[in-house]
Amino acid sequence: MDWSTEQRKITEKYKKLEDIPETERKYKCHTCHLIVDQTPCPNCGETKLEIMCPLDNCHCTHEMISGIEYCPLCSKPVCPECGSHDVVQISRVTGYLQDVSGWNAGKQQELKDRIRYSVA
């Protein structure tokens, strides 16, 4: 993913999502699936909102891609084509495909640190 100059400035300004001032935050409500400017959600009242990464464009049109990259701000997996954070990452580590979001932090870091090779 080629991050824009503006996006790179954001990663220099903030080291983690919690550093973003509340007045500049956007939130994802996973109950009503909206992006809102305040907590609780003004639409459904949900209080457990996720702080939205300012690098997330939310509009991935790719159905399936073979690679994955990680956001330089929030470290979540992103689509390498468009930078959307709304991706499901799967792996065949244990002999079958599974969503890695349920893995513990150590196992997810191990997946991020893997080196991938191409055999010509």
A tleap script that builds the chain and sets N, CA, C and O, in Angstrom:
source leaprc.protein.ff14SB
mol = sequence {
  NMET ASP TRP SER THR GLU GLN ARG LYS ILE
  THR GLU LYS TYR LYS LYS LEU GLU ASP ILE
  PRO GLU THR GLU ARG LYS TYR LYS CYS HIE
  THR CYS HIE LEU ILE VAL ASP GLN THR PRO
  CYS PRO ASN CYS GLY GLU THR LYS LEU GLU
  ILE MET CYS PRO LEU ASP ASN CYS HIE CYS
  THR HIE GLU MET ILE SER GLY ILE GLU TYR
  CYS PRO LEU CYS SER LYS PRO VAL CYS PRO
  GLU CYS GLY SER HIE ASP VAL VAL GLN ILE
  SER ARG VAL THR GLY TYR LEU GLN ASP VAL
  SER GLY TRP ASN ALA GLY LYS GLN GLN GLU
  LEU LYS ASP ARG ILE ARG TYR SER VAL CALA
}
set mol.1.N position { 0.856 -1.183 0.000 }
set mol.1.CA position { 0.000 0.000 0.000 }
set mol.1.C position { 0.891 1.232 0.000 }
set mol.1.O position { 1.779 1.359 0.843 }
set mol.2.N position { 0.665 2.119 -0.918 }
set mol.2.CA position { 1.397 3.379 -0.951 }
set mol.2.C position { 0.579 4.430 -0.219 }
set mol.2.O position { -0.403 4.951 -0.746 }
set mol.3.N position { 0.996 4.732 0.999 }
set mol.3.CA position { 0.287 5.718 1.806 }
set mol.3.C position { 0.618 7.114 1.292 }
set mol.3.O position { 1.771 7.393 0.962 }
set mol.4.N position { -0.373 7.986 1.221 }
set mol.4.CA position { -0.178 9.351 0.734 }
set mol.4.C position { 0.627 10.178 1.727 }
set mol.4.O position { 0.809 9.777 2.877 }
set mol.5.N position { 1.103 11.322 1.281 }
set mol.5.CA position { 1.852 12.226 2.146 }
set mol.5.C position { 0.991 12.655 3.324 }
set mol.5.O position { 1.477 12.726 4.453 }
set mol.6.N position { -0.272 12.941 3.076 }
set mol.6.CA position { -1.201 13.350 4.147 }
set mol.6.C position { -1.369 12.224 5.171 }
set mol.6.O position { -1.382 12.474 6.376 }
set mol.7.N position { -1.497 10.992 4.690 }
set mol.7.CA position { -1.648 9.860 5.600 }
set mol.7.C position { -0.375 9.648 6.420 }
set mol.7.O position { -0.452 9.332 7.607 }
set mol.8.N position { 0.777 9.815 5.809 }
set mol.8.CA position { 2.044 9.676 6.534 }
set mol.8.C position { 2.169 10.738 7.630 }
set mol.8.O position { 2.702 10.460 8.704 }
set mol.9.N position { 1.677 11.954 7.361 }
set mol.9.CA position { 1.707 13.016 8.373 }
set mol.9.C position { 0.851 12.647 9.574 }
set mol.9.O position { 1.209 12.948 10.712 }
set mol.10.N position { -0.288 11.990 9.321 }
set mol.10.CA position { -1.167 11.557 10.407 }
set mol.10.C position { -0.440 10.544 11.297 }
set mol.10.O position { -0.554 10.602 12.521 }
set mol.11.N position { 0.305 9.617 10.688 }
set mol.11.CA position { 1.016 8.609 11.484 }
set mol.11.C position { 2.162 9.221 12.282 }
set mol.11.O position { 2.559 8.681 13.314 }
set mol.12.N position { 2.692 10.344 11.809 }
set mol.12.CA position { 3.722 11.047 12.574 }
set mol.12.C position { 3.105 11.844 13.726 }
set mol.12.O position { 3.706 11.980 14.792 }
set mol.13.N position { 1.901 12.368 13.497 }
set mol.13.CA position { 1.222 13.191 14.499 }
set mol.13.C position { 0.681 12.342 15.644 }
set mol.13.O position { 0.772 12.735 16.806 }
set mol.14.N position { 0.113 11.171 15.318 }
set mol.14.CA position { -0.483 10.295 16.321 }
set mol.14.C position { 0.237 8.947 16.309 }
set mol.14.O position { 0.477 8.380 15.243 }
set mol.15.N position { 0.570 8.450 17.452 }
set mol.15.CA position { 1.244 7.155 17.547 }
set mol.15.C position { 0.262 6.007 17.765 }
set mol.15.O position { 0.583 4.850 17.494 }
set mol.16.N position { -0.946 6.331 18.260 }
set mol.16.CA position { -1.987 5.324 18.440 }
set mol.16.C position { -3.337 6.025 18.374 }
set mol.16.O position { -3.414 7.246 18.508 }
set mol.17.N position { -4.396 5.256 18.168 }
set mol.17.CA position { -5.740 5.827 17.989 }
set mol.17.C position { -6.189 6.645 19.193 }
set mol.17.O position { -6.890 7.645 19.036 }
set mol.18.N position { -5.793 6.231 20.388 }
set mol.18.CA position { -6.212 6.928 21.595 }
set mol.18.C position { -5.597 8.327 21.699 }
set mol.18.O position { -6.071 9.149 22.483 }
set mol.19.N position { -4.543 8.608 20.917 }
set mol.19.CA position { -3.911 9.932 20.906 }
set mol.19.C position { -4.730 10.965 20.125 }
set mol.19.O position { -4.509 12.167 20.267 }
set mol.20.N position { -5.658 10.505 19.315 }
set mol.20.CA position { -6.486 11.417 18.523 }
set mol.20.C position { -7.449 12.128 19.471 }
set mol.20.O position { -8.173 11.468 20.215 }
set mol.21.N position { -7.472 13.471 19.458 }
set mol.21.CA position { -8.389 14.195 20.352 }
set mol.21.C position { -9.844 13.808 20.078 }
set mol.21.O position { -10.219 13.560 18.932 }
set mol.22.N position { -10.651 13.756 21.121 }
set mol.22.CA position { -12.049 13.349 20.974 }
set mol.22.C position { -12.798 14.202 19.952 }
set mol.22.O position { -13.698 13.706 19.275 }
set mol.23.N position { -12.436 15.474 19.833 }
set mol.23.CA position { -13.111 16.358 18.879 }
set mol.23.C position { -12.796 16.009 17.426 }
set mol.23.O position { -13.526 16.418 16.523 }
set mol.24.N position { -11.710 15.252 17.187 }
set mol.24.CA position { -11.324 14.866 15.828 }
set mol.24.C position { -11.647 13.413 15.505 }
set mol.24.O position { -11.421 12.966 14.381 }
set mol.25.N position { -12.172 12.673 16.474 }
set mol.25.CA position { -12.431 11.248 16.280 }
set mol.25.C position { -13.705 10.981 15.500 }
set mol.25.O position { -14.663 11.753 15.530 }
set mol.26.N position { -13.676 9.855 14.801 }
set mol.26.CA position { -14.872 9.243 14.237 }
set mol.26.C position { -14.929 7.846 14.831 }
set mol.26.O position { -13.901 7.259 15.168 }
set mol.27.N position { -16.141 7.321 14.956 }
set mol.27.CA position { -16.328 6.013 15.576 }
set mol.27.C position { -17.106 5.102 14.636 }
set mol.27.O position { -17.948 5.557 13.863 }
set mol.28.N position { -16.807 3.802 14.717 }
set mol.28.CA position { -17.574 2.794 13.989 }
set mol.28.C position { -18.530 2.145 14.973 }
set mol.28.O position { -18.120 1.648 16.022 }
set mol.29.N position { -19.806 2.154 14.625 }
set mol.29.CA position { -20.803 1.464 15.438 }
set mol.29.C position { -21.070 0.119 14.776 }
set mol.29.O position { -21.576 0.067 13.655 }
set mol.30.N position { -20.733 -0.964 15.461 }
set mol.30.CA position { -20.924 -2.294 14.901 }
set mol.30.C position { -22.335 -2.823 15.140 }
set mol.30.O position { -22.670 -3.923 14.702 }
set mol.31.N position { -23.163 -2.040 15.835 }
set mol.31.CA position { -24.556 -2.433 16.039 }
set mol.31.C position { -25.404 -1.999 14.845 }
set mol.31.O position { -26.131 -2.805 14.265 }
set mol.32.N position { -25.303 -0.707 14.480 }
set mol.32.CA position { -26.112 -0.210 13.351 }
set mol.32.C position { -25.275 0.029 12.096 }
set mol.32.O position { -25.798 0.490 11.081 }
set mol.33.N position { -23.977 -0.282 12.158 }
set mol.33.CA position { -23.066 -0.216 11.010 }
set mol.33.C position { -22.942 1.182 10.410 }
set mol.33.O position { -22.926 1.348 9.191 }
set mol.34.N position { -22.856 2.181 11.283 }
set mol.34.CA position { -22.676 3.557 10.833 }
set mol.34.C position { -21.353 4.103 11.350 }
set mol.34.O position { -20.786 3.593 12.317 }
set mol.35.N position { -20.879 5.137 10.694 }
set mol.35.CA position { -19.725 5.893 11.180 }
set mol.35.C position { -20.288 7.169 11.782 }
set mol.35.O position { -21.004 7.915 11.115 }
set mol.36.N position { -19.960 7.417 13.049 }
set mol.36.CA position { -20.545 8.552 13.772 }
set mol.36.C position { -19.438 9.412 14.386 }
set mol.36.O position { -18.299 8.969 14.530 }
set mol.37.N position { -19.792 10.635 14.741 }
set mol.37.CA position { -18.835 11.593 15.300 }
set mol.37.C position { -18.815 11.631 16.821 }
set mol.37.O position { -17.989 12.330 17.408 }
set mol.38.N position { -19.705 10.895 17.466 }
set mol.38.CA position { -19.788 10.982 18.921 }
set mol.38.C position { -20.148 9.644 19.524 }
set mol.38.O position { -20.638 8.742 18.844 }
set mol.39.N position { -19.896 9.535 20.800 }
set mol.39.CA position { -20.261 8.339 21.544 }
set mol.39.C position { -21.151 8.767 22.707 }
set mol.39.O position { -20.829 9.770 23.344 }
set mol.40.N position { -22.223 8.093 23.023 }
set mol.40.CA position { -22.744 6.893 22.374 }
set mol.40.C position { -23.290 7.196 20.980 }
set mol.40.O position { -23.453 8.354 20.593 }
set mol.41.N position { -23.568 6.128 20.240 }
set mol.41.CA position { -24.078 6.264 18.876 }
set mol.41.C position { -25.414 7.002 18.904 }
set mol.41.O position { -26.340 6.565 19.589 }
set mol.42.N position { -25.533 8.116 18.172 }
set mol.42.CA position { -26.792 8.861 18.171 }
set mol.42.C position { -27.943 8.119 17.482 }
set mol.42.O position { -29.106 8.485 17.647 }
set mol.43.N position { -27.619 7.087 16.718 }
set mol.43.CA position { -28.658 6.345 16.010 }
set mol.43.C position { -29.267 5.234 16.867 }
set mol.43.O position { -30.488 5.099 16.944 }
set mol.44.N position { -28.389 4.424 17.521 }
set mol.44.CA position { -28.907 3.265 18.258 }
set mol.44.C position { -28.605 3.306 19.755 }
set mol.44.O position { -29.146 2.501 20.512 }
set mol.45.N position { -27.745 4.234 20.193 }
set mol.45.CA position { -27.422 4.345 21.602 }
set mol.45.C position { -26.287 3.455 22.074 }
set mol.45.O position { -25.963 3.456 23.262 }
set mol.46.N position { -25.671 2.692 21.170 }
set mol.46.CA position { -24.556 1.808 21.538 }
set mol.46.C position { -23.431 2.621 22.173 }
set mol.46.O position { -23.045 3.670 21.658 }
set mol.47.N position { -22.906 2.122 23.301 }
set mol.47.CA position { -21.847 2.845 24.013 }
set mol.47.C position { -20.455 2.291 23.735 }
set mol.47.O position { -19.462 2.974 23.987 }
set mol.48.N position { -20.364 1.077 23.226 }
set mol.48.CA position { -19.061 0.459 22.958 }
set mol.48.C position { -18.710 0.641 21.484 }
set mol.48.O position { -18.839 -0.281 20.679 }
set mol.49.N position { -18.265 1.848 21.153 }
set mol.49.CA position { -17.907 2.164 19.776 }
set mol.49.C position { -16.406 2.025 19.576 }
set mol.49.O position { -15.623 2.255 20.498 }
set mol.50.N position { -16.017 1.651 18.377 }
set mol.50.CA position { -14.606 1.513 18.028 }
set mol.50.C position { -14.106 2.833 17.456 }
set mol.50.O position { -14.732 3.400 16.560 }
set mol.51.N position { -12.980 3.325 17.968 }
set mol.51.CA position { -12.385 4.534 17.393 }
set mol.51.C position { -11.938 4.174 15.984 }
set mol.51.O position { -11.214 3.199 15.784 }
set mol.52.N position { -12.365 4.954 15.023 }
set mol.52.CA position { -12.045 4.678 13.630 }
set mol.52.C position { -10.666 5.240 13.288 }
set mol.52.O position { -10.355 6.385 13.615 }
set mol.53.N position { -9.868 4.445 12.646 }
set mol.53.CA position { -8.552 4.885 12.212 }
set mol.53.C position { -8.733 5.915 11.087 }
set mol.53.O position { -9.485 5.661 10.146 }
set mol.54.N position { -8.062 7.064 11.168 }
set mol.54.CA position { -8.221 8.072 10.114 }
set mol.54.C position { -7.650 7.639 8.767 }
set mol.54.O position { -7.887 8.313 7.765 }
set mol.55.N position { -6.911 6.543 8.714 }
set mol.55.CA position { -6.383 6.036 7.447 }
set mol.55.C position { -7.339 5.057 6.778 }
set mol.55.O position { -7.081 4.623 5.655 }
set mol.56.N position { -8.423 4.703 7.433 }
set mol.56.CA position { -9.394 3.734 6.909 }
set mol.56.C position { -10.325 4.421 5.923 }
set mol.56.O position { -10.966 5.416 6.260 }
set mol.57.N position { -10.401 3.887 4.691 }
set mol.57.CA position { -11.320 4.490 3.720 }
set mol.57.C position { -12.674 3.799 3.672 }
set mol.57.O position { -13.609 4.333 3.075 }
set mol.58.N position { -12.805 2.626 4.284 }
set mol.58.CA position { -14.086 1.905 4.454 }
set mol.58.C position { -14.773 1.450 3.179 }
set mol.58.O position { -15.888 0.931 3.250 }
set mol.59.N position { -14.172 1.616 2.042 }
set mol.59.CA position { -14.887 1.271 0.809 }
set mol.59.C position { -14.083 0.322 -0.070 }
set mol.59.O position { -13.743 0.659 -1.204 }
set mol.60.N position { -13.784 -0.843 0.442 }
set mol.60.CA position { -13.040 -1.844 -0.323 }
set mol.60.C position { -13.988 -2.550 -1.280 }
set mol.60.O position { -15.039 -3.052 -0.881 }
set mol.61.N position { -13.604 -2.578 -2.533 }
set mol.61.CA position { -14.424 -3.258 -3.535 }
set mol.61.C position { -13.810 -4.588 -3.943 }
set mol.61.O position { -14.329 -5.265 -4.830 }
set mol.62.N position { -12.713 -4.967 -3.303 }
set mol.62.CA position { -12.032 -6.204 -3.657 }
set mol.62.C position { -12.658 -7.369 -2.906 }
set mol.62.O position { -12.835 -7.317 -1.689 }
set mol.63.N position { -12.989 -8.416 -3.645 }
set mol.63.CA position { -13.622 -9.560 -3.017 }
set mol.63.C position { -12.605 -10.440 -2.295 }
set mol.63.O position { -12.816 -10.839 -1.150 }
set mol.64.N position { -11.500 -10.736 -2.979 }
set mol.64.CA position { -10.477 -11.568 -2.367 }
set mol.64.C position { -9.128 -11.206 -2.980 }
set mol.64.O position { -8.999 -11.076 -4.197 }
set mol.65.N position { -8.132 -11.047 -2.120 }
set mol.65.CA position { -6.776 -10.767 -2.579 }
set mol.65.C position { -5.822 -11.688 -1.839 }
set mol.65.O position { -6.133 -12.167 -0.749 }
set mol.66.N position { -4.670 -11.933 -2.427 }
set mol.66.CA position { -3.773 -12.920 -1.827 }
set mol.66.C position { -2.867 -12.341 -0.757 }
set mol.66.O position { -2.368 -13.090 0.084 }
set mol.67.N position { -2.637 -11.041 -0.756 }
set mol.67.CA position { -1.728 -10.454 0.230 }
set mol.67.C position { -2.465 -9.627 1.257 }
set mol.67.O position { -3.660 -9.362 1.130 }
set mol.68.N position { -1.724 -9.222 2.284 }
set mol.68.CA position { -2.299 -8.362 3.311 }
set mol.68.C position { -1.192 -7.435 3.797 }
set mol.68.O position { -0.018 -7.804 3.809 }
set mol.69.N position { -1.575 -6.249 4.190 }
set mol.69.CA position { -0.628 -5.310 4.780 }
set mol.69.C position { -1.219 -4.851 6.102 }
set mol.69.O position { -2.352 -5.197 6.440 }
set mol.70.N position { -0.448 -4.074 6.847 }
set mol.70.CA position { -0.888 -3.624 8.157 }
set mol.70.C position { -0.807 -2.106 8.231 }
set mol.70.O position { 0.131 -1.499 7.715 }
set mol.71.N position { -1.793 -1.504 8.875 }
set mol.71.CA position { -1.875 -0.058 9.014 }
set mol.71.C position { -0.713 0.449 9.871 }
set mol.71.O position { -0.443 -0.110 10.934 }
set mol.72.N position { -0.019 1.506 9.418 }
set mol.72.CA position { 1.093 2.032 10.207 }
set mol.72.C position { 0.656 2.769 11.475 }
set mol.72.O position { 1.489 3.055 12.336 }
set mol.73.N position { -0.635 3.080 11.601 }
set mol.73.CA position { -1.128 3.769 12.794 }
set mol.73.C position { -1.734 2.803 13.803 }
set mol.73.O position { -1.345 2.798 14.971 }
set mol.74.N position { -2.683 1.986 13.361 }
set mol.74.CA position { -3.398 1.124 14.306 }
set mol.74.C position { -2.963 -0.342 14.246 }
set mol.74.O position { -3.401 -1.144 15.072 }
set mol.75.N position { -2.119 -0.701 13.294 }
set mol.75.CA position { -1.574 -2.059 13.120 }
set mol.75.C position { -2.593 -3.107 12.716 }
set mol.75.O position { -2.284 -4.299 12.749 }
set mol.76.N position { -3.794 -2.706 12.337 }
set mol.76.CA position { -4.793 -3.671 11.898 }
set mol.76.C position { -4.515 -4.061 10.446 }
set mol.76.O position { -3.893 -3.294 9.711 }
set mol.77.N position { -4.975 -5.257 10.021 }
set mol.77.CA position { -4.783 -5.640 8.629 }
set mol.77.C position { -5.584 -4.722 7.711 }
set mol.77.O position { -6.698 -4.314 8.038 }
set mol.78.N position { -4.997 -4.402 6.555 }
set mol.78.CA position { -5.655 -3.538 5.576 }
set mol.78.C position { -5.544 -4.159 4.195 }
set mol.78.O position { -4.646 -4.960 3.933 }
set mol.79.N position { -6.453 -3.789 3.324 }
set mol.79.CA position { -6.398 -4.201 1.927 }
set mol.79.C position { -5.193 -3.509 1.285 }
set mol.79.O position { -5.102 -2.282 1.339 }
set mol.80.N position { -4.260 -4.265 0.676 }
set mol.80.CA position { -3.089 -3.640 0.069 }
set mol.80.C position { -3.419 -2.834 -1.184 }
set mol.80.O position { -2.588 -2.057 -1.655 }
set mol.81.N position { -4.611 -3.009 -1.720 }
set mol.81.CA position { -5.010 -2.272 -2.923 }
set mol.81.C position { -5.579 -0.897 -2.591 }
set mol.81.O position { -5.254 0.084 -3.260 }
set mol.82.N position { -6.434 -0.816 -1.552 }
set mol.82.CA position { -7.148 0.441 -1.284 }
set mol.82.C position { -6.970 0.973 0.139 }
set mol.82.O position { -7.341 2.115 0.410 }
set mol.83.N position { -6.417 0.182 1.045 }
set mol.83.CA position { -6.200 0.642 2.415 }
set mol.83.C position { -7.384 0.488 3.349 }
set mol.83.O position { -7.323 0.934 4.495 }
set mol.84.N position { -8.465 -0.136 2.885 }
set mol.84.CA position { -9.626 -0.341 3.751 }
set mol.84.C position { -9.269 -1.259 4.905 }
set mol.84.O position { -8.555 -2.246 4.732 }
set mol.85.N position { -9.775 -0.923 6.084 }
set mol.85.CA position { -9.541 -1.732 7.280 }
set mol.85.C position { -10.615 -2.803 7.448 }
set mol.85.O position { -10.493 -3.667 8.316 }
set mol.86.N position { -11.642 -2.758 6.647 }
set mol.86.CA position { -12.731 -3.731 6.763 }
set mol.86.C position { -12.404 -4.967 5.934 }
set mol.86.O position { -13.020 -5.226 4.900 }
set mol.87.N position { -11.423 -5.720 6.412 }
set mol.87.CA position { -11.016 -6.941 5.736 }
set mol.87.C position { -11.068 -8.091 6.734 }
set mol.87.O position { -10.966 -7.891 7.944 }
set mol.88.N position { -11.225 -9.274 6.212 }
set mol.88.CA position { -11.148 -10.476 7.022 }
set mol.88.C position { -9.892 -11.198 6.552 }
set mol.88.O position { -9.756 -11.532 5.375 }
set mol.89.N position { -9.000 -11.428 7.463 }
set mol.89.CA position { -7.760 -12.097 7.138 }
set mol.89.C position { -7.882 -13.559 7.509 }
set mol.89.O position { -8.261 -13.892 8.632 }
set mol.90.N position { -7.560 -14.437 6.562 }
set mol.90.CA position { -7.612 -15.866 6.845 }
set mol.90.C position { -6.228 -16.462 6.625 }
set mol.90.O position { -5.418 -15.927 5.869 }
set mol.91.N position { -5.976 -17.570 7.292 }
set mol.91.CA position { -4.697 -18.247 7.170 }
set mol.91.C position { -4.915 -19.748 7.214 }
set mol.91.O position { -5.907 -20.232 7.761 }
set mol.92.N position { -3.974 -20.478 6.628 }
set mol.92.CA position { -4.039 -21.930 6.620 }
set mol.92.C position { -2.910 -22.499 7.467 }
set mol.92.O position { -2.294 -23.494 7.086 }
set mol.93.N position { -2.635 -21.889 8.594 }
set mol.93.CA position { -1.526 -22.300 9.447 }
set mol.93.C position { -1.737 -23.703 10.006 }
set mol.93.O position { -0.804 -24.506 10.028 }
set mol.94.N position { -2.918 -23.996 10.445 }
set mol.94.CA position { -3.166 -25.269 11.133 }
set mol.94.C position { -3.742 -26.343 10.213 }
set mol.94.O position { -4.284 -27.342 10.685 }
set mol.95.N position { -3.626 -26.139 8.905 }
set mol.95.CA position { -4.107 -27.158 7.965 }
set mol.95.C position { -5.476 -26.856 7.393 }
set mol.95.O position { -5.920 -27.546 6.476 }
set mol.96.N position { -6.160 -25.841 7.908 }
set mol.96.CA position { -7.443 -25.450 7.342 }
set mol.96.C position { -7.565 -23.938 7.434 }
set mol.96.O position { -6.909 -23.309 8.264 }
set mol.97.N position { -8.395 -23.357 6.592 }
set mol.97.CA position { -8.563 -21.904 6.566 }
set mol.97.C position { -9.392 -21.442 7.751 }
set mol.97.O position { -10.396 -22.061 8.102 }
set mol.98.N position { -8.958 -20.341 8.367 }
set mol.98.CA position { -9.730 -19.782 9.467 }
set mol.98.C position { -9.468 -18.287 9.579 }
set mol.98.O position { -8.404 -17.803 9.195 }
set mol.99.N position { -10.440 -17.566 10.105 }
set mol.99.CA position { -10.340 -16.135 10.370 }
set mol.99.C position { -9.358 -15.942 11.515 }
set mol.99.O position { -9.478 -16.587 12.556 }
set mol.100.N position { -8.380 -15.047 11.322 }
set mol.100.CA position { -7.348 -14.879 12.347 }
set mol.100.C position { -7.722 -13.861 13.418 }
set mol.100.O position { -6.961 -13.672 14.367 }
set mol.101.N position { -8.864 -13.204 13.294 }
set mol.101.CA position { -9.230 -12.184 14.285 }
set mol.101.C position { -9.438 -12.768 15.680 }
set mol.101.O position { -9.352 -12.043 16.671 }
set mol.102.N position { -9.709 -14.056 15.767 }
set mol.102.CA position { -9.900 -14.697 17.061 }
set mol.102.C position { -8.608 -15.181 17.706 }
set mol.102.O position { -8.617 -15.675 18.834 }
set mol.103.N position { -7.505 -15.038 16.992 }
set mol.103.CA position { -6.219 -15.483 17.539 }
set mol.103.C position { -5.751 -14.529 18.618 }
set mol.103.O position { -6.129 -13.357 18.619 }
set mol.104.N position { -4.926 -15.022 19.543 }
set mol.104.CA position { -4.377 -14.141 20.568 }
set mol.104.C position { -3.335 -13.213 19.945 }
set mol.104.O position { -2.896 -13.431 18.816 }
set mol.105.N position { -2.945 -12.179 20.685 }
set mol.105.CA position { -2.036 -11.150 20.165 }
set mol.105.C position { -0.694 -11.734 19.719 }
set mol.105.O position { -0.139 -11.298 18.711 }
set mol.106.N position { -0.172 -12.706 20.449 }
set mol.106.CA position { 1.104 -13.312 20.099 }
set mol.106.C position { 1.056 -14.041 18.768 }
set mol.106.O position { 1.967 -13.912 17.951 }
set mol.107.N position { -0.003 -14.803 18.548 }
set mol.107.CA position { -0.152 -15.552 17.299 }
set mol.107.C position { -0.374 -14.593 16.129 }
set mol.107.O position { 0.128 -14.838 15.032 }
set mol.108.N position { -1.118 -13.507 16.346 }
set mol.108.CA position { -1.323 -12.522 15.284 }
set mol.108.C position { -0.005 -11.828 14.940 }
set mol.108.O position { 0.260 -11.564 13.767 }
set mol.109.N position { 0.827 -11.528 15.942 }
set mol.109.CA position { 2.125 -10.904 15.678 }
set mol.109.C position { 3.027 -11.862 14.910 }
set mol.109.O position { 3.769 -11.441 14.022 }
set mol.110.N position { 2.967 -13.141 15.246 }
set mol.110.CA position { 3.750 -14.147 14.526 }
set mol.110.C position { 3.365 -14.155 13.044 }
set mol.110.O position { 4.229 -14.272 12.176 }
set mol.111.N position { 2.080 -14.031 12.762 }
set mol.111.CA position { 1.609 -13.980 11.379 }
set mol.111.C position { 2.143 -12.731 10.667 }
set mol.111.O position { 2.547 -12.805 9.507 }
set mol.112.N position { 2.144 -11.587 11.359 }
set mol.112.CA position { 2.658 -10.340 10.774 }
set mol.112.C position { 4.147 -10.438 10.472 }
set mol.112.O position { 4.615 -9.879 9.480 }
set mol.113.N position { 4.893 -11.144 11.316 }
set mol.113.CA position { 6.348 -11.222 11.182 }
set mol.113.C position { 6.825 -12.247 10.163 }
set mol.113.O position { 8.016 -12.288 9.852 }
set mol.114.N position { 5.931 -13.071 9.638 }
set mol.114.CA position { 6.329 -14.109 8.704 }
set mol.114.C position { 6.937 -13.520 7.432 }
set mol.114.O position { 6.511 -12.470 6.951 }
set mol.115.N position { 7.913 -14.196 6.912 }
set mol.115.CA position { 8.513 -13.804 5.636 }
set mol.115.C position { 7.924 -14.727 4.577 }
set mol.115.O position { 7.904 -15.946 4.745 }
set mol.116.N position { 7.453 -14.144 3.503 }
set mol.116.CA position { 6.847 -14.930 2.421 }
set mol.116.C position { 7.828 -15.005 1.258 }
set mol.116.O position { 8.462 -14.014 0.893 }
set mol.117.N position { 7.940 -16.198 0.685 }
set mol.117.CA position { 8.862 -16.424 -0.414 }
set mol.117.C position { 8.091 -16.800 -1.663 }
set mol.117.O position { 7.003 -17.371 -1.594 }
set mol.118.N position { 8.669 -16.473 -2.796 }
set mol.118.CA position { 8.129 -16.918 -4.085 }
set mol.118.C position { 9.145 -17.871 -4.686 }
set mol.118.O position { 10.343 -17.589 -4.717 }
set mol.119.N position { 8.652 -18.996 -5.161 }
set mol.119.CA position { 9.525 -19.977 -5.792 }
set mol.119.C position { 9.355 -19.820 -7.291 }
set mol.119.O position { 8.254 -19.952 -7.827 }
set mol.120.N position { 10.463 -19.537 -7.957 }
set mol.120.CA position { 10.406 -19.303 -9.414 }
set mol.120.C position { 10.637 -20.588 -10.170 }
set mol.120.O position { 10.626 -20.591 -11.401 }
savepdb mol mol.pdb
quit
